[in-house]
C-alpha cells in the first residue's frame, strides 16, 4: 500500500482534510494499479518547540 507522510507545522482540521484529499487524489491517479482505498496519508505535526534549525529551536528564533 502506498503511504504518503507529510511533516510540517500544525494546521486546522479543515486544511488537513484538504491536504489528505488532494494528496490521495494525485496518488490514486499515479498508482492506478493499486486500489485507491489502500493509499494511506499520514500527517505529523511539528510545533516550533520540536524543530531545530541552525542549532536553535524555531520557538527561540521568533522575533521578540
N, CA, C and O atoms as a printed pandas DataFrame, in Angstrom:
     atom_number atom_name residue_name chain_id  residue_number  x_coord  y_coord  z_coord
0              1         N          UNK        A               1    0.839   -1.171    0.000
1              2        CA          UNK        A               1    0.000    0.000    0.000
2              3         C          UNK        A               1    0.889    1.241    0.000
3              4         O          UNK        A               1    1.796    1.340    0.827
4              5         N          UNK        A               2    0.654    2.178   -0.896
5              6        CA          UNK        A               2    1.411    3.426   -0.893
6              7         C          UNK        A               2    1.090    4.233    0.367
7              8         O          UNK        A               2   -0.068    4.348    0.770
8              9         N          UNK        A               3    2.136    4.785    0.978
9             10        CA          UNK        A               3    1.973    5.619    2.157
10            11         C          UNK        A               3    2.656    6.955    1.918
11            12         O          UNK        A               3    3.828    7.002    1.545
12            13         N          UNK        A               4    1.928    8.029    2.131
13            14        CA          UNK        A               4    2.449    9.388    1.984
14            15         C          UNK        A               4    2.548    9.977    3.379
15            16         O          UNK        A               4    1.575    9.964    4.134
16            17         N          UNK        A               5    3.725   10.496    3.725
17            18        CA          UNK        A               5    3.923   11.133    5.023
18            19         C          UNK        A               5    4.237   12.603    4.819
19            20         O          UNK        A               5    5.115   12.959    4.034
20            21         N          UNK        A               6    3.516   13.449    5.529
21            22        CA          UNK        A               6    3.726   14.893    5.465
22            23         C          UNK        A               6    4.123   15.355    6.861
23            24         O          UNK        A               6    3.429   15.066    7.836
24            25         N          UNK        A               7    5.235   16.071    6.957
25            26        CA          UNK        A               7    5.650   16.641    8.233
26            27         C          UNK        A               7    5.684   18.151    8.091
27            28         O          UNK        A               7    6.235   18.683    7.127
28            29         N          UNK        A               8    5.093   18.832    9.053
29            30        CA          UNK        A               8    5.065   20.282    8.984
30            31         C          UNK        A               8    4.437   20.879   10.217
31            32         O          UNK        A               8    4.141   20.167   11.176
32            33         N          UNK        A               9    4.231   22.184   10.201
33            34        CA          UNK        A               9    3.630   22.851   11.354
34            35         C          UNK        A               9    2.151   22.480   11.478
35            36         O          UNK        A               9    1.520   22.086   10.497
36            37         N          UNK        A              10    1.612   22.607   12.673
37            38        CA          UNK        A              10    0.192   22.318   12.874
38            39         C          UNK        A              10   -0.700   23.196   11.987
39            40         O          UNK        A              10   -0.427   24.379   11.783
40            41         N          UNK        A              11   -1.764   22.589   11.472
41            42        CA          UNK        A              11   -2.771   23.311   10.681
42            43         C          UNK        A              11   -4.153   22.891   11.154
43            44         O          UNK        A              11   -4.294   21.930   11.910
44            45         N          UNK        A              12   -5.157   23.604   10.712
45            46        CA          UNK        A              12   -6.532   23.315   11.127
46            47         C          UNK        A              12   -7.020   21.982   10.549
47            48         O          UNK        A              12   -6.453   21.455    9.591
48            49         N          UNK        A              13   -8.064   21.465   11.146
49            50        CA          UNK        A              13   -8.673   20.226   10.675
50            51         C          UNK        A              13   -9.160   20.372    9.234
51            52         O          UNK        A              13   -9.009   19.449    8.435
52            53         N          UNK        A              14   -9.736   21.512    8.901
53            54        CA          UNK        A              14  -10.215   21.738    7.531
54            55         C          UNK        A              14   -9.060   21.668    6.531
55            56         O          UNK        A              14   -9.208   21.095    5.451
56            57         N          UNK        A              15   -7.922   22.242    6.882
57            58        CA          UNK        A              15   -6.765   22.196    5.986
58            59         C          UNK        A              15   -6.199   20.788    5.883
59            60         O          UNK        A              15   -5.731   20.385    4.818
60            61         N          UNK        A              16   -6.237   20.041    6.972
61            62        CA          UNK        A              16   -5.788   18.642    6.922
62            63         C          UNK        A              16   -6.681   17.838    5.978
63            64         O          UNK        A              16   -6.191   17.010    5.210
64            65         N          UNK        A              17   -7.976   18.081    6.037
65            66        CA          UNK        A              17   -8.897   17.370    5.142
66            67         C          UNK        A              17   -8.571   17.669    3.680
67            68         O          UNK        A              17   -8.549   16.765    2.845
68            69         N          UNK        A              18   -8.317   18.954    3.375
69            70        CA          UNK        A              18   -7.972   19.340    2.000
70            71         C          UNK        A              18   -6.659   18.702    1.571
71            72         O          UNK        A              18   -6.540   18.211    0.448
72            73         N          UNK        A              19   -5.682   18.709    2.458
73            74        CA          UNK        A              19   -4.373   18.136    2.162
74            75         C          UNK        A              19   -4.483   16.644    1.879
75            76         O          UNK        A              19   -3.956   16.160    0.878
76            77         N          UNK        A              20   -5.161   15.918    2.752
77            78        CA          UNK        A              20   -5.317   14.469    2.586
78            79         C          UNK        A              20   -6.051   14.149    1.289
79            80         O          UNK        A              20   -5.636   13.261    0.545
80            81         N          UNK        A              21   -7.127   14.859    1.017
81            82        CA          UNK        A              21   -7.900   14.590   -0.203
82            83         C          UNK        A              21   -7.066   14.868   -1.454
83            84         O          UNK        A              21   -7.068   14.072   -2.394
84            85         N          UNK        A              22   -6.353   15.999   -1.465
85            86        CA          UNK        A              22   -5.544   16.342   -2.629
86            87         C          UNK        A              22   -4.417   15.351   -2.877
87            88         O          UNK        A              22   -4.201   14.918   -4.009
88            89         N          UNK        A              23   -3.699   14.991   -1.817
89            90        CA          UNK        A              23   -2.609   14.030   -1.972
90            91         C          UNK        A              23   -3.135   12.666   -2.381
91            92         O          UNK        A              23   -2.550   11.993   -3.230
92            93         N          UNK        A              24   -4.238   12.262   -1.776
93            94        CA          UNK        A              24   -4.847   10.977   -2.102
94            95         C          UNK        A              24   -5.279   10.926   -3.568
95            96         O          UNK        A              24   -5.060    9.921   -4.245
96            97         N          UNK        A              25   -5.886   11.999   -4.057
97            98        CA          UNK        A              25   -6.341   12.031   -5.458
98            99         C          UNK        A              25   -5.171   11.887   -6.423
99           100         O          UNK        A              25   -5.258   11.133   -7.392
100          101         N          UNK        A              26   -4.082   12.600   -6.169
101          102        CA          UNK        A              26   -2.910   12.506   -7.045
102          103         C          UNK        A              26   -2.310   11.108   -6.979
103          104         O          UNK        A              26   -1.992   10.521   -8.013
104          105         N          UNK        A              27   -2.154   10.570   -5.778
105          106        CA          UNK        A              27   -1.580    9.235   -5.627
106          107         C          UNK        A              27   -2.457    8.178   -6.295
107          108         O          UNK        A              27   -1.940    7.251   -6.920
108          109         N          UNK        A              28   -3.769    8.307   -6.170
109          110        CA          UNK        A              28   -4.675    7.346   -6.802
110          111         C          UNK        A              28   -4.522    7.369   -8.323
111          112         O          UNK        A              28   -4.601    6.326   -8.972
112          113         N          UNK        A              29   -4.303    8.560   -8.891
113          114        CA          UNK        A              29   -4.112    8.667  -10.339
114          115         C          UNK        A              29   -2.776    8.059  -10.767
115          116         O          UNK        A              29   -2.688    7.410  -11.810
116          117         N          UNK        A              30   -1.741    8.272   -9.959
117          118        CA          UNK        A              30   -0.414    7.750  -10.293
118          119         C          UNK        A              30   -0.348    6.233  -10.099
119          120         O          UNK        A              30    0.169    5.508  -10.949
120          121         N          UNK        A              31   -0.877    5.771   -8.970
121          122        CA          UNK        A              31   -0.874    4.341   -8.667
122          123         C          UNK        A              31   -2.175    3.713   -9.131
123          124         O          UNK        A              31   -2.918    3.148   -8.329
124          125         N          UNK        A              32   -2.447    3.809  -10.406
125          126        CA          UNK        A              32   -3.734    3.327  -10.922
126          127         C          UNK        A              32   -3.881    1.809  -10.877
127          128         O          UNK        A              32   -4.970    1.284  -11.110
128          129         N          UNK        A              33   -2.788    1.101  -10.578
129          130        CA          UNK        A              33   -2.875   -0.356  -10.453
130          131         C          UNK        A              33   -3.082   -0.797   -8.995
131          132         O          UNK        A              33   -3.104   -1.993   -8.706
132          133         N          UNK        A              34   -3.234    0.166   -8.085
133          134        CA          UNK        A              34   -3.452   -0.112   -6.665
134          135         C          UNK        A              34   -4.848    0.379   -6.306
135          136         O          UNK        A              34   -5.248    1.459   -6.740
136          137         N          UNK        A              35   -5.595   -0.391   -5.522
137          138        CA          UNK        A              35   -6.908    0.104   -5.097
138          139         C          UNK        A              35   -6.761    1.433   -4.348
139          140         O          UNK        A              35   -5.937    1.555   -3.442
140          141         N          UNK        A              36   -7.556    2.409   -4.730
141          142        CA          UNK        A              36   -7.448    3.746   -4.138
142          143         C          UNK        A              36   -7.633    3.719   -2.626
143          144         O          UNK        A              36   -7.016    4.515   -1.918
144          145         N          UNK        A              37   -8.461    2.827   -2.125
145          146        CA          UNK        A              37   -8.696    2.770   -0.678
146          147         C          UNK        A              37   -7.487    2.231    0.088
147          148         O          UNK        A              37   -7.482    2.252    1.318
148          149         N          UNK        A              38   -6.466    1.751   -0.619
149          150        CA          UNK        A              38   -5.257    1.252    0.037
150          151         C          UNK        A              38   -4.218    2.347    0.259
151          152         O          UNK        A              38   -3.205    2.111    0.917
152          153         N          UNK        A              39   -4.453    3.532   -0.276
153          154        CA          UNK        A              39   -3.495    4.632   -0.146
154          155         C          UNK        A              39   -3.669    5.297    1.221
155          156         O          UNK        A              39   -4.777    5.660    1.618
156          157         N          UNK        A              40   -2.542    5.446    1.931
157          158        CA          UNK        A              40   -2.555    5.998    3.284
158          159         C          UNK        A              40   -1.816    7.335    3.282
159          160         O          UNK        A              40   -0.748    7.462    2.684
160          161         N          UNK        A              41   -2.392    8.325    3.952
161          162        CA          UNK        A              41   -1.738    9.622    4.134
162          163         C          UNK        A              41   -1.585    9.853    5.636
163          164         O          UNK        A              41   -2.561    9.822    6.385
164          165         N          UNK        A              42   -0.349   10.083    6.060
165          166        CA          UNK        A              42   -0.058   10.355    7.464
166          167         C          UNK        A              42    0.383   11.801    7.612
167          168         O          UNK        A              42    1.207   12.285    6.835
168          169         N          UNK        A              43   -0.156   12.486    8.598
169          170        CA          UNK        A              43    0.242   13.864    8.872
170          171         C          UNK        A              43    0.916   13.884   10.243
171          172         O          UNK        A              43    0.343   13.466   11.249
172          173         N          UNK        A              44    2.135   14.378   10.248
173          174        CA          UNK        A              44    2.872   14.524   11.505
174          175         C          UNK        A              44    3.102   16.013   11.737
175          176         O          UNK        A              44    3.768   16.686   10.950
176          177         N          UNK        A              45    2.546   16.501   12.814
177          178        CA          UNK        A              45    2.677   17.923   13.116
178          179         C          UNK        A              45    3.855   18.162   14.052
179          180         O          UNK        A              45    4.038   17.470   15.054
180          181         N          UNK        A              46    4.632   19.149   13.692
181          182        CA          UNK        A              46    5.800   19.508   14.488
182          183         C          UNK        A              46    5.704   20.973   14.866
183          184         O          UNK        A              46    5.878   21.855   14.024
184          185         N          UNK        A              47    5.429   21.227   16.130
185          186        CA          UNK        A              47    5.378   22.602   16.608
186          187         C          UNK        A              47    6.780   23.187   16.674
187          188         O          UNK        A              47    7.763   22.448   16.657
188          189         N          UNK        A              48    6.878   24.506   16.750
189          190        CA          UNK        A              48    8.179   25.163   16.751
190          191         C          UNK        A              48    9.055   24.787   17.951
191          192         O          UNK        A              48   10.271   24.980   17.912
192          193         N          UNK        A              49    8.452   24.259   19.004
193          194        CA          UNK        A              49    9.236   23.819   20.153
194          195         C          UNK        A              49    9.883   22.458   19.913
195          196         O          UNK        A              49   10.681   21.998   20.729
196          197         N          UNK        A              50    9.540   21.806   18.783
197          198        CA          UNK        A              50   10.064   20.480   18.471
198          199         C          UNK        A              50   10.907   20.452   17.200
199          200         O          UNK        A              50   11.236   19.375   16.703
200          201         N          UNK        A              51   11.257   21.611   16.675
201          202        CA          UNK        A              51   12.047   21.678   15.444
202          203         C          UNK        A              51   13.244   22.587   15.675
203          204         O          UNK        A              51   13.096   23.715   16.145
204          205         N          UNK        A              52   14.427   22.093   15.342
205          206        CA          UNK        A              52   15.633   22.894   15.467
206          207         C          UNK        A              52   16.254   23.152   14.110
207          208         O          UNK        A              52   16.325   22.248   13.277
208          209         N          UNK        A              53   16.700   24.360   13.882
209          210        CA          UNK        A              53   17.383   24.755   12.652
210          211         C          UNK        A              53   18.590   25.594   13.052
211          212         O          UNK        A              53   18.474   26.525   13.848
212          213         N          UNK        A              54   19.740   25.258   12.497
213          214        CA          UNK        A              54   20.934   26.040   12.805
214          215         C          UNK        A              54   21.317   26.017   14.274
215          216         O          UNK        A              54   21.889   26.980   14.785
216          217         N          UNK        A              55   21.005   24.927   14.953
217          218        CA          UNK        A              55   21.371   24.799   16.356
218          219         C          UNK        A              55   20.417   25.469   17.329
219          220         O          UNK        A              55   20.689   25.519   18.528
220          221         N          UNK        A              56   19.292   25.988   16.821
221          222        CA          UNK        A              56   18.309   26.645   17.688
222          223         C          UNK        A              56   16.923   26.081   17.416
223          224         O          UNK        A              56   16.601   25.688   16.295
224          225         N          UNK        A              57   16.114   26.048   18.464
225          226        CA          UNK        A              57   14.715   25.692   18.271
226          227         C          UNK        A              57   14.007   26.832   17.531
227          228         O          UNK        A              57   14.321   28.005   17.733
228          229         N          UNK        A              58   13.053   26.474   16.676
229          230        CA          UNK        A              58   12.309   27.503   15.963
230          231         C          UNK        A              58   11.611   28.464   16.921
231          232         O          UNK        A              58   11.514   29.659   16.643
232          233         N          UNK        A              59   11.130   27.950   18.036
233          234        CA          UNK        A              59   10.433   28.793   19.004
234          235         C          UNK        A              59   11.361   29.897   19.533
235          236         O          UNK        A              59   10.899   30.978   19.899
236          237         N          UNK        A              60   12.649   29.622   19.571
237          238        CA          UNK        A              60   13.607   30.612   20.054
238          239         C          UNK        A              60   14.053   31.577   18.963
239          240         O          UNK        A              60   14.668   32.598   19.271
240          241         N          UNK        A              61   13.769   31.290   17.729
241          242        CA          UNK        A              61   14.189   32.146   16.611
242          243         C          UNK        A              61   13.136   33.158   16.220
243          244         O          UNK        A              61   13.385   34.022   15.381
244          245         N          UNK        A              62   11.960   33.060   16.821
245          246        CA          UNK        A              62   10.890   34.000   16.503
246          247         C          UNK        A              62   11.290   35.416   16.912
247          248         O          UNK        A              62   11.975   35.602   17.917
248          249         N          UNK        A              63   10.864   36.413   16.137
249          250        CA          UNK        A              63   11.142   37.783   16.541
250          251         C          UNK        A              63   10.516   38.073   17.900
251          252         O          UNK        A              63    9.393   37.652   18.180
252          253         N          UNK        A              64   11.225   38.770   18.711
253          254        CA          UNK        A              64   10.747   39.062   20.071
254          255         C          UNK        A              64    9.833   40.257   20.081
255          256         O          UNK        A              64    9.337   40.646   21.139
